[in-house]
């Protein structure tokens, strides 16, 4: 029972954290979307604005259109030209300051960049599992590295010996298995008297109490059922979180999600942010790169707003005859302006005077 409880606790500890869930969503969205392709449209023949008369055969009857020859399945076709109306999105791996220059690139350059990014992501995906497996194996062998170096053995040879021993012990003949055990006993200096004592105790041990076995079986079945229900609940909760994160990342107003996702996870896990919106707002202003872009955009908006108010003030002043410049705003020119805009326009007009 204690071992089952420990296994259950370990399974709970292995549950994915919020950071891992966010990284999973971002990895799923990391691959750049392919360039939209327009459906092929037939090209008209003849001069523009004129319609060709149907051709006639020798008997004077119009020719019947010939059916198009079937295209064999699997034949590659050239992609249709892009209409150039759909806005392409910059790769999410780019830094925010670089992404700001994306819209200034020609469309064909954007398409080529996305194609190369897609090829790179496919290559990484194809070798990612192999790299992960190799790293996990190297981590397990690392504690034996010093001993292997002293014995002049490589890691590859060590793994080969281990798998060969396992294969012989599981499927070899009795003589082969005995030889392997004898080599182990001799190589590692196992005391035969201690080995004999252990084997004797195992062979002569009384059979287990059937009641104990049945109780253990029921306890294991109950714990398995609870673990299954708990896993189902956790999977549902995790899937709901993944869906929410995917929708949040796809929202255009959260354009810097990929740049601040790690900081967002820290804020939510530490309790300093209660929602994704709070974590995102705090993160984009705390990140130096995104904060610089936001401040630059605000400065541009203030400059544009000030220019519009000054223009309105000049128009209002020019519509008043006999009134000194900068001393008032005509009712006709300012009738569509709010009180705040009227005051601001008057100040701007006075400053420009």
C-alpha positions as CSV (number, residue, x, y, z in Angstrom):
1,X,0.0,0.0,0.0
2,X,2.8,2.4,0.9
3,X,4.5,1.8,-2.5
4,X,1.2,2.4,-4.3
5,X,0.7,5.7,-2.4
6,X,4.3,6.8,-3.2
7,X,3.7,5.9,-6.9
8,X,0.5,8.0,-6.8
9,X,2.4,11.0,-5.3
10,X,5.1,10.7,-7.9
11,X,2.4,10.7,-10.6
12,X,1.0,13.9,-9.1
13,X,4.4,15.5,-9.0
14,X,4.9,14.7,-12.7
15,X,1.8,16.7,-13.6
16,X,2.7,19.4,-16.1
17,X,3.2,22.9,-14.7
18,X,1.8,26.1,-16.2
19,X,5.1,26.9,-17.8
20,X,5.2,23.5,-19.5
21,X,1.6,24.0,-20.7
22,X,2.4,27.4,-22.2
23,X,5.6,26.0,-23.9
24,X,3.5,23.2,-25.4
25,X,1.0,25.7,-26.9
26,X,3.8,27.9,-28.2
27,X,5.6,24.9,-29.8
28,X,2.4,23.9,-31.5
29,X,2.1,27.4,-32.9
30,X,5.8,27.9,-33.6
31,X,5.7,26.5,-37.1
32,X,5.1,29.4,-39.6
33,X,1.9,29.1,-41.5
34,X,2.1,28.4,-45.2
35,X,1.5,31.0,-47.8
36,X,-2.1,31.2,-48.8
37,X,-2.6,29.9,-52.3
38,X,-5.3,31.2,-54.6
39,X,-7.5,28.8,-56.5
40,X,-6.5,28.6,-60.2
41,X,-8.7,30.6,-62.4
42,X,-9.1,29.9,-66.1
43,X,-7.6,32.5,-68.5
44,X,-9.9,33.9,-71.2
45,X,-8.7,33.7,-74.8
46,X,-8.9,36.3,-77.6
47,X,-8.8,40.0,-77.3
48,X,-10.2,41.7,-74.2
49,X,-13.9,42.6,-74.5
50,X,-14.5,40.3,-77.5
51,X,-16.0,36.8,-77.4
52,X,-14.8,34.2,-79.8
53,X,-17.4,32.6,-82.0
54,X,-17.7,28.8,-81.6
55,X,-15.7,26.9,-84.1
56,X,-17.5,24.7,-86.6
57,X,-16.4,21.5,-88.2
58,X,-16.7,20.6,-91.9
59,X,-20.4,19.9,-91.6
60,X,-21.2,23.3,-90.2
61,X,-22.0,22.1,-86.7
62,X,-20.2,23.7,-83.8
63,X,-17.3,21.7,-82.3
64,X,-18.1,20.0,-79.0
65,X,-15.7,20.9,-76.2
66,X,-13.2,18.1,-75.6
67,X,-13.2,16.7,-72.1
68,X,-10.0,17.5,-70.2
69,X,-7.6,14.7,-70.0
70,X,-7.5,13.2,-66.5
71,X,-4.5,14.0,-64.3
72,X,-2.9,10.9,-62.7
73,X,-3.1,10.8,-59.0
74,X,0.0,11.9,-57.2
75,X,1.2,14.1,-60.1
76,X,2.8,17.3,-58.7
77,X,1.1,20.5,-59.8
78,X,2.6,24.0,-59.8
79,X,1.2,26.2,-57.0
80,X,-1.2,28.9,-58.1
81,X,0.0,32.5,-57.8
82,X,-0.8,34.2,-54.5
83,X,-3.5,36.9,-54.7
84,X,-1.3,39.1,-52.4
85,X,-4.4,40.2,-50.4
86,X,-3.9,38.1,-47.3
87,X,-1.5,39.6,-44.7
88,X,1.3,37.3,-43.8
89,X,2.5,37.1,-40.2
90,X,6.1,37.4,-39.2
91,X,7.8,34.3,-37.6
92,X,7.1,34.2,-33.9
93,X,10.8,33.4,-33.2
94,X,11.9,36.9,-34.3
95,X,12.6,39.6,-31.8
96,X,9.9,42.2,-31.4
97,X,12.0,45.0,-32.8
98,X,12.7,43.0,-35.9
99,X,9.1,42.0,-36.4
100,X,8.2,45.7,-36.5
101,X,10.0,45.8,-39.9
102,X,8.1,42.8,-41.3
103,X,5.4,44.7,-43.1
104,X,8.0,46.8,-45.0
105,X,9.4,43.7,-46.8
106,X,8.1,42.8,-50.3
107,X,5.6,40.0,-50.3
108,X,7.9,37.6,-52.2
109,X,10.6,38.1,-49.6
110,X,8.1,37.3,-46.8
111,X,7.0,34.2,-48.6
112,X,10.6,33.0,-49.0
113,X,11.3,33.7,-45.4
114,X,8.3,31.7,-44.3
115,X,9.2,28.8,-46.6
116,X,12.7,28.6,-45.1
117,X,11.3,28.9,-41.6
118,X,8.9,26.0,-42.3
119,X,11.7,23.8,-43.7
120,X,13.8,24.5,-40.6
121,X,11.0,23.6,-38.3
122,X,10.4,20.4,-40.1
123,X,14.1,19.5,-39.8
124,X,14.1,20.3,-36.1
125,X,11.0,18.2,-35.6
126,X,12.5,15.2,-37.4
127,X,15.6,15.1,-35.3
128,X,14.2,16.5,-32.1
129,X,13.1,13.1,-30.7
130,X,16.4,11.5,-31.6
131,X,18.3,14.3,-29.8
132,X,16.1,14.0,-26.7
133,X,16.6,10.2,-26.6
134,X,20.4,10.6,-27.0
135,X,20.4,13.1,-24.2
136,X,18.4,10.9,-21.8
137,X,20.7,7.9,-22.5
138,X,23.9,10.0,-22.0
139,X,22.4,11.2,-18.7
140,X,22.0,7.7,-17.4
141,X,25.5,6.7,-18.5
142,X,27.2,9.7,-17.0
143,X,27.7,8.2,-13.5
144,X,29.7,5.4,-15.0
145,X,31.9,7.6,-17.2
146,X,34.9,7.6,-14.8
147,X,34.9,3.9,-14.4
148,X,34.6,3.3,-18.1
149,X,37.6,5.6,-18.7
150,X,39.6,3.7,-16.2
151,X,38.8,0.4,-17.9
152,X,39.4,1.8,-21.3
153,X,35.9,1.1,-22.5
154,X,33.7,3.4,-24.5
155,X,30.0,4.2,-23.8
156,X,29.0,2.4,-27.0
157,X,30.9,-0.8,-26.0
158,X,29.4,-0.6,-22.5
159,X,25.8,-0.4,-23.9
160,X,26.5,-3.3,-26.2
161,X,27.7,-5.5,-23.4
162,X,24.6,-4.6,-21.3
163,X,22.1,-5.4,-24.1
164,X,24.0,-8.6,-24.9
165,X,23.9,-9.8,-21.3
166,X,20.1,-9.0,-21.1
167,X,19.5,-10.9,-24.3
168,X,21.4,-14.0,-23.2
169,X,19.7,-14.1,-19.8
170,X,16.3,-13.8,-21.3
171,X,16.5,-16.0,-24.3
172,X,19.8,-18.0,-24.1
173,X,20.3,-21.7,-23.4
174,X,20.7,-22.9,-19.8
175,X,24.4,-23.3,-20.3
176,X,24.7,-19.7,-21.8
177,X,22.8,-18.2,-19.0
178,X,24.9,-20.0,-16.4
179,X,28.0,-18.7,-18.1
180,X,26.8,-15.2,-17.9
181,X,25.9,-15.5,-14.2
182,X,29.3,-17.1,-13.5
183,X,31.0,-14.2,-15.3
184,X,29.0,-11.7,-13.2
185,X,29.9,-13.5,-9.9
186,X,33.6,-13.6,-10.8
187,X,33.8,-10.1,-12.2
188,X,32.1,-8.4,-9.2
189,X,33.5,-10.7,-6.5
190,X,30.2,-11.9,-5.2
191,X,30.5,-14.2,-2.1
192,X,29.1,-17.6,-3.0
193,X,28.2,-18.4,0.6
194,X,26.1,-15.2,0.8
195,X,24.6,-15.9,-2.5
196,X,23.7,-19.5,-1.5
197,X,22.1,-18.2,1.7
198,X,19.9,-15.7,-0.2
199,X,18.8,-18.3,-2.7
200,X,18.0,-20.8,0.0
201,X,15.8,-18.3,1.8
202,X,13.9,-17.5,-1.4
203,X,13.4,-21.1,-2.3
204,X,12.3,-22.3,1.2
205,X,10.2,-19.3,2.0
206,X,6.5,-20.2,2.8
207,X,3.9,-19.3,0.3
208,X,2.1,-16.0,0.9
209,X,-1.2,-15.9,2.8
210,X,-4.0,-15.9,0.3
211,X,-5.9,-13.3,2.4
212,X,-3.0,-10.9,2.3
213,X,-2.7,-11.4,-1.5
214,X,-6.4,-10.7,-2.0
215,X,-6.2,-7.6,0.2
216,X,-3.3,-6.3,-1.7
217,X,-5.0,-7.0,-5.0
218,X,-8.1,-5.1,-3.9
219,X,-6.1,-2.2,-2.6
220,X,-4.2,-2.1,-5.9
221,X,-7.4,-2.2,-7.9
222,X,-9.0,0.6,-5.9
223,X,-5.9,2.8,-6.1
224,X,-5.7,2.2,-9.9
225,X,-9.3,3.3,-10.3
226,X,-8.7,6.4,-8.3
227,X,-5.5,7.2,-10.3
228,X,-7.4,6.7,-13.5
229,X,-10.2,9.1,-12.5
230,X,-7.6,11.6,-11.3
231,X,-5.7,11.4,-14.6
232,X,-9.0,11.9,-16.6
233,X,-9.8,15.0,-14.5
234,X,-6.3,16.4,-14.9
235,X,-6.3,15.7,-18.7
236,X,-9.6,17.6,-19.0
237,X,-8.3,20.5,-17.0
238,X,-5.0,20.5,-19.0
239,X,-6.9,20.4,-22.3
240,X,-9.1,23.4,-21.2
241,X,-5.9,25.3,-20.2
242,X,-4.3,24.5,-23.6
243,X,-7.4,25.7,-25.5
244,X,-7.5,28.9,-23.5
245,X,-3.8,29.6,-24.1
246,X,-4.2,28.9,-27.8
247,X,-7.0,31.4,-28.1
248,X,-5.1,34.0,-26.1
249,X,-2.0,33.5,-28.2
250,X,-4.0,33.8,-31.5
251,X,-5.6,37.1,-30.4
252,X,-4.0,40.0,-32.4
253,X,-3.9,42.3,-29.4
254,X,-1.5,39.8,-27.7
255,X,1.1,40.1,-30.4
256,X,4.1,39.8,-27.9
257,X,2.9,36.6,-26.3
258,X,5.8,34.6,-27.6
259,X,8.3,37.2,-26.2
260,X,6.9,37.3,-22.6
261,X,5.4,33.8,-22.1
262,X,8.2,32.8,-19.6
263,X,7.6,35.9,-17.5
264,X,3.9,35.4,-17.7
265,X,4.3,31.9,-16.3
266,X,6.5,33.2,-13.4
267,X,3.9,35.8,-12.5
268,X,0.9,33.4,-12.5
269,X,2.8,30.6,-10.7
270,X,4.0,33.1,-8.0
271,X,0.5,34.5,-7.6
272,X,1.5,38.0,-8.6
273,X,-1.0,37.8,-11.5
274,X,-4.4,36.3,-11.3
275,X,-5.3,36.2,-15.0
276,X,-3.6,35.9,-18.4
277,X,-4.5,39.5,-19.2
278,X,-2.8,40.8,-16.0
279,X,0.3,38.7,-16.6
280,X,0.5,39.8,-20.2
281,X,0.2,43.5,-19.4
282,X,2.7,43.4,-16.6
283,X,5.1,41.3,-18.7
284,X,5.1,43.5,-21.9
285,X,5.9,46.6,-19.8
286,X,8.6,44.8,-17.8
287,X,10.3,43.4,-20.9
288,X,12.8,46.0,-22.3
289,X,12.3,45.2,-26.0
290,X,8.4,45.2,-25.9
291,X,8.3,48.3,-23.6
292,X,10.5,50.2,-26.1
293,X,8.1,49.4,-28.9
294,X,5.0,50.3,-26.9
295,X,6.5,53.7,-25.9
296,X,7.5,54.4,-29.5
297,X,3.9,53.7,-30.6
298,X,2.4,55.9,-27.9
299,X,4.8,58.7,-28.9
300,X,3.7,58.4,-32.6
301,X,0.0,58.4,-31.6
302,X,0.4,61.5,-29.5
303,X,2.2,63.3,-32.3
304,X,-0.5,62.4,-34.8
305,X,-3.2,63.5,-32.4
306,X,-1.5,66.8,-31.7
307,X,-1.2,67.4,-35.5
308,X,-4.9,66.7,-36.0
309,X,-5.9,69.1,-33.2
310,X,-3.7,71.9,-34.6
311,X,-5.2,71.4,-38.0
312,X,-8.7,71.7,-36.5
313,X,-7.7,74.8,-34.7
314,X,-6.3,76.5,-37.8
315,X,-9.5,75.7,-39.7
316,X,-11.6,77.1,-36.9
317,X,-9.6,80.3,-36.7
318,X,-9.7,80.9,-40.4
319,X,-13.5,80.8,-40.4
320,X,-13.8,83.7,-38.0
321,X,-13.6,87.2,-39.8
322,X,-12.4,90.1,-37.7
323,X,-11.3,88.0,-34.8
324,X,-7.6,88.1,-33.8
325,X,-5.7,84.9,-34.6
326,X,-5.7,82.4,-31.8
327,X,-8.3,84.1,-29.7
328,X,-11.3,81.9,-30.4
329,X,-12.9,79.0,-32.3
330,X,-15.9,79.5,-34.6
331,X,-19.1,77.7,-33.7
332,X,-19.3,76.4,-37.2
333,X,-15.8,75.0,-37.3
334,X,-15.9,73.5,-33.8
335,X,-19.5,72.3,-33.6
336,X,-18.3,68.7,-34.1
337,X,-15.5,69.0,-31.5
338,X,-15.8,67.9,-27.8
339,X,-15.0,70.4,-25.1
340,X,-11.6,68.8,-24.5
341,X,-10.7,68.9,-28.2
342,X,-11.8,72.6,-28.5
343,X,-9.7,73.6,-25.5
344,X,-6.7,71.6,-26.8
345,X,-7.1,73.0,-30.3
346,X,-7.2,76.6,-28.9
347,X,-3.9,75.9,-26.9
348,X,-2.2,74.4,-30.0
349,X,-3.3,77.3,-32.1
350,X,-2.0,79.8,-29.6
351,X,1.4,77.9,-29.4
352,X,1.7,77.9,-33.2
353,X,0.9,81.6,-33.5
